[in-house]
């Protein structure tokens, strides 16, 4: 049991989308964007253990400021897929919905002269 989802998330830092690769197996989920990555590892009767960077930190590097719940959403989708609640196609669709939300938040960031220096 294994699947990979590629998500296109807009990077204001570079002015184009970057590909975030989400690789899922029964034992782990790994999210990578070029050389940056994080991994959630499954342990029976425990919450998944995250190693590497936070998804938020990976995105922040490219001036993407996702909602704080984003990493939890990735984890929820993975666990639902892992437990057979979502097929490969369904988990791809659900993760794309999260990426679309992140893109919407990024596009809606304040753009006045005051905030341009911050974002």
Buried (B, 14 or more C-beta within 10 A) or exposed (E): EEBEBEBBBBBBEEEEEBEBBBBBBEEBBBBBBEEBBBBBEBEEEEEBEBEBBEBBEBBBBBBBBBEEEBBEBBBBBBBBBBEEEBEBEEBBEBBBEBBEBBBEBBEEBEEEEEEEEEE
